[in-house]
Amino acid sequence: MDTVFIRGLEIATLIGVAEWERQVEQTVVINLELATDITPAAAADDLRDALDYSAVSQRLREFVGASTFQLVETLAERTAQMILDEFPVQRLRLELAKPRPRSGGHTVGVIIERGAPSGEDDHGVR
């Protein structure tokens, strides 16, 4: 299996539990690794046979930008499921970071790995 990756995608969204976080957008940073077979795209040299990372990035901007989840865990989980549902990806590793939170930490976030719906364990990992 091959990996297509997107790193450092910054998206403004409402995220957080604190009252001030519900009032102002914050930037989250997404790093994404997508397991897919690139052989058809490489053989044809045609975008129609590729996992279009521009389309994935645009969909991430739409989905994450419109979200209003309180927890980064929820945003990461729902984002991963959306990607698996909408794109030809067998597995993914998603890192969602929330830089410079007021809690004093430099960056907080989660890293999750999920697999496609068939043949997965209870956590979605193959």
N, C-alpha and C positions, 0 to 999 in steps of 0.2 A: 504494500500500500504506500502511496505517495502522500506528501503533505504540501498543501498550499497554505501560506500563512499571511496574516495581516497583523502588523505590529504598530502600536502607538496611535491607534485611531482615537481621537479625542472627540467627545460628544457632550454637549451641554444638556442637562436634564434635571428634573426635580428628584432628589434622592436624600433620604435621611429621616430621622425620627424627631429631632429637635424642632421646636416651633420655627426658628429662623431658617432651618433647612427646607421647610414647607413653603417658604416665601420667595426664595431666590434659587435660580438654577446654579448647579455646580457642574464642573467638568469631570467626567469619568474617562478613564483611559482603558481601551480594550486591546488585548493581544489575543490572537485567535490562531489556532492550528487546526486545519481541516483535512481529514484523511479521505482521499479520493484517488481514483486511478487516472493519472494524467496521460497514459499511453495513447488513447484515441486523439487527444488534442495535439500531442507531440507528433504523431504520425501524419495528421491532416494539416497541421499548422493553421487551425481554424478555430476561432473563438466559440463557434457553435458547439464544438466538442469539448470545450474546457469548462471548468468551474470558474465562472466569471467573478473574480474577486472585486471588481468594481461594482457589480450588482449586489454582492454580499455586503460590501461596505455601505452602499446606499441604503440597503434594507436595514442595516444596523443603525444608521443615522435616523431613519424614520421611526423604527421601533423603540430604540432607547431614548431618543429625543422626545417622544410622546409619552413615555412612561412616567408614572408618579409613585413608584414603589417606595416604601420606607427603607427596606433592607437591601444591601448590595447582594445578599444571598438570593433574595427573590428575583432581583433583576438579572443576575447571572443565570439562574435556573430557567427563567422564562425566555431569556435570549437564546440560550443553548437549544431549547426545545423548538423555538421558532426556526432556527437555522436548520435543524435536523428535519423539520417538517417541510421546509420550502426549497431546500437545495440538495443536490445529489452528493451527500456527505455520509460516510459510514460511521465516523467517529469525529469527535472534536475535543480540543482542550481550550478552555476559555479562561483568560485571566482578566478580571475586572477590578480596576484600582480606582480609588477615590483619593486623589492627591490633596495634601494640606488640609485635612479636616481640623476643625477648631478644637478637637479633643487633645491636641498637642502632638500627635504623631505626624510624621512626614507624609506617609501614604498608608492607607489601609485597603483591604480588598480580599477577594477570594479567587481561588483557582479551582475549576471543576473540569472533570472529564466525563463525557457522555457518549453513548453509542446509539446507533439507529435502533428503532423499536423492536426488531425481531432478534431473538437470541441473546437478550441482555439479562444481567442479574438485577436484583432489586434496586440498585442505584443507577441503572442505565449504562453501566460500563460493561463492555464485552470482555 
